[in-house]
């Protein structure tokens, strides 16, 4: 049975998933989980491209989105090329602050 506080948090913050006290982008994490479920082996370049599209969907990249990508890189199995590509192509906070 979930507490009233837990239910309220789900209603108030459905965009975020809290892990160890930090906010993560729920949509990005759920996409990674779905891609992992469809994958026979490690996440590959196609999966990395789908994740980056989701990260960049709002234009500027937020700290929460960047933290979410790092979490996925740390907790999911990747091909070497996909890991390198996603790491290279995910904007950092300093890059996100620079207007195009």
N, C-alpha and C positions, 0 to 999 in steps of 0.2 A: 504494500500500500504506500503510495507516494504522499508526502506531506503537502499541506496547503502551500507552503513556501516553494516547494519544487514545482507544483502545478502553476503557481503564479510566475515563476521564472520562465517556464516554457511559454506562457502567454506573453510576457513582457519582452523576452529576448529570443524569439524564435530564430533570428538571423545568426545568433552565436551559439557555439557549443563551448562550454567551459571545461577545460582539462587542467587539473592541478592549479586552479585559480586563475588561469589565463583564458582570454577569449580567443576563439578560433572561428573562422568563417564556416558555418555549418554546411553550406552548399558545396564548397570546395572539398571539405572532408567527405561528404556523402558521395560526391562524384568520384573521388579516389577509391572509396570503398566499392562503388559499383563497377568501376573499371577493373579493380583487382578481382572482383567476382567473375568478370567476363574473361579475364586473362588466363591462358593456360600456364604461362610462366611468369616471368618478371614483367613489370610495366614497361612499355616500350615507347618509342618516339611518338607514335600516333596518340598514345595515352597522354604523354607529356604535352602535346599540342592541344589536346582537348582541355586539359587542366589549365594551361596558360590562357586559352580563350576565355575560360570561366573567370580567371583572375583579372583579366583585362577588360571584362565586360562593362565596367563602370568608368572606364577612362583611367584616371589616376589610381595607382596601387596603394592600398592602405597598409599600415603596420600589421593589422590583423590578417590581411590577405598574405602578406609576406611571411608572417609567423606560421600560417596554415600551410603554405608551400614547404617551409622548412620542416614542419612536423611530418608532412607526407614523405619528404625526402629521407627523413630519419627513421620512419616507421614502416615503410613499404619497400618491397624488393623492386629494384630498377635494373634495366640493362645499363651498362656503363655509358653508352652513347646518349640514352634518354636522360639519365641523371645529369650528365654534363650539359646537355642542351637546355634542360629546364633551369639549371643553376645559372647558366650564362644569360638566358633570355628573360628571367624574372627580374623586373626592375627593383632596385633597392630603394629605400626610403629617400635617399639623397637624389637618386635619378628621378623618382616620382615627383619631387618638388620642383624640378627644372622644367619650365614651360617649353613646349616643342616649337 
